[in-house]
Amino acid sequence: MSSASPQRAWVRLPSGRRIDLNNPTFADIDDTDLALGLARTFRWGGHSRWPLPMSVAQHSLLVLQIRRNQSTLSPMAQLRELLHDAEEGLLGFDPISPLKPLLGDSFLALMDRMQKVLFAKYGIPWWNAQDKARHKKADILAAASEAIHVAGWAREEVRSVLGIEVAPLDTDPLCAVYGGTPWEPWPVDVCVERFMHELQTLLTARDSA
């Protein structure tokens, strides 16, 4: 490629669509592409004490279930929880927390723009302060629990190294919904199926409300 060629900012998605990372549009976003991307993007840098790493799709369902166990949520609020990390599925990247400052403000702004386009695509209002605070607590609780049960951190390390003070869950909330071995990361095809089912169910419930 010639050095004079313009910088490519788009990526090809499994459906054949192209998404411009600098200027994503509704037409770029497909439910299956999103589910596949989230199922193939891994938490904790892909590290796991299990044979498989945990995907962002499974994490998204975990946070949603934690919030459901805490209070009654509207279909719209549940969609917002399910899609809270949706931009990572289109980028194919979930940066670990220590890496984010090194990536810089431009990368964080890109992620924010993509998340806002995704929320607009699915008709989801942006967070208000109260909902964001409740979500953040659930997200941190999920992270503390994953750190121990999936990534293999010791409980004291979660406090002293990760700086998370909340007590992690012992019981996996997803087992009550799907069964299986507690905290075991799911294969990609299972993640896609479960994420897609939840997404379509919530979109139908939202439209019927």
N, C-alpha and C positions, 0 to 999 in steps of 0.2 A: 504494500500500500504506500502510495506517495505521501511524503511528509506534508504535502499541501492539502491532502484529503481532509474533509471535515471530521471532527471527532464524532464517532457513533455513540448515541445516547440511548438507543433502543435495544431491546432483547426480544428474541423470538420465544413465544410461549408454546406449550404442547399442542394447543388447538390450531396453531399456525398464525394466530394473531401476533402483532408486534406491539410492544408497549414502549413508549418514549418515557424514559425514567425522569427526564426533566419536565415533561409536560404530559402526564397521563390523562386520558379521557375516559368517559364512560364506555365508549365503544371498544376500548382495549381490554376490558375486564369481563371475564367469563367465569361462571361459578366453578366449573370443573378445573380450569387453570388455577384458580385460587385455592381450591381444596388440595390439588396435587402439589402446588407450591408449598403450602403450609405443612403437608404431610412429609415433604422431602427436605424441609428446613428444620434443623435440629437445635434444641436447647443445649445450654452448657458447653458450647463449642463442639458438640457431637460426642462429648465424653460421657461414659455411662458405666456403671458396674454391672449392667445387664448385657446380653449379647447385642441388643440394639440400643441406639440412643433414643431419647424422647423427642418427639416432633413438636413443633409449634402448634400443629392441629390438635394434638392430644392435650397440650397445655391449655389451649383456648377452651376446650371442652371442660377441663378441670376447673378453670376459673369460673366458667359459667355455672357449673354445678355447685361450687362453693357459694356463689351469690344466691343461687336458688335455695340452698339450704339455710341461708341467712334471712331471706325475706321473699315476699311475693313480688315478682317482677312482671311488668307488661311485656308482650312480645317484642316491642321496640327496644326496651331496656335489655332484654335477653340477647337480641341481635347485636347490640352495642358491646355486650360482654364477649359474645362469641367472636366478633370481628375486631377485638381490641388490638390485636397484633397483625391484622390482615396484610398490612403493607410488607411485612417480612416475607410473606408467601410469594409476592410478586418480585421482590428483590432477591429472594433465595438466600437470605442472610439474616441471622439473628445475632448481632454482635454481643459478646459478653460485656458486662458492665464496665470492667476496667479498660476495655478497648474503646468505648464510646468517646471519651475525651480526646483520644488520639486521632479519631476519625474527623473530628472538627465540626464546626457549626454548619458547614455546607451540607455534609451528609445528614446531620440531624434535621436540617430544614427540608431536605429531599424526602426523608421518611415522613415528616409531618405533612407535607403537601400530598403525598401519595395516600396517607391515611385519610385525609380530608376528602379527597376525591372518592375513595372507597365508601366512606360514610355517605357522601352525597349520592353515589351510585345506588346504594341500597336504601336511600331515604331516611337515614339515621341522623337525628340532630346531634350536634357536637356536645361534649360533656359540659354539664354545669358543675360548679365547684363541689356541691354536695355529692352528686353521683360519682364524680371523679375520685373523691376521697374514699368513698365506699369501695369503688373498684380497686383503687390502689392497695387498700388493706387486703382485699382478697388476692390480688396479684402477688403481693409480698408473702402472704400465707402459703400460696401455691409454690412460690420460689423456695421458701424455707423447707417445705416438705419435700420438694423435688431434690433439693441439695442433699438431703440425708438419704432418701429412699431410692433415688435414681443416680445422682452423681457421686455418692459415696462420701460426702463430707461428714465429719463428726459433729455432734450437736454443739459442742463448745466452739468448734471452728465456725459454725454458722453465725454465732454471736461475735466471736473475737476477730474473725477474718472477713466474713461477708457483711458484718455489721447489722445483721437482722436480729432483732430482739424478740420478735413474736415466737410463741411456742409452735413448733411444726405439728402438723396432723400426724397421727399414727394410722388412722383408718383412711384408706383411699376412697374419696367420695364417688369415684367413677365405678367402683365395684358394685355399688348398689344399683347402678343403671345397666352396666354391661356384663357384670360377672368377671371372671378371669382372675389372674394372680394380682394381688394388690401391688400397685406402683410399677408393674412391668410395662415397659414401652411397647407400643403396638407396631406391627408391621405397617408399611406404607399403605397397602390396599385396604387394611382395616381402618386406618385413620381417615382415608378418603371417604370410604363408605359412611362412617359415623359422622364425620363433619358435614358431608353433603346432606345426609338425612336431617340433621339438626338445622342446617341452614334452610332447607326447603320447607321444613315443618314450621319454622319461625316466620318465614316470609309469608306462608299461607295464613298463619294465625294473625299476623300483622294486617294483612289485606282484608281479613274477615272481621277485624275488630271495629 
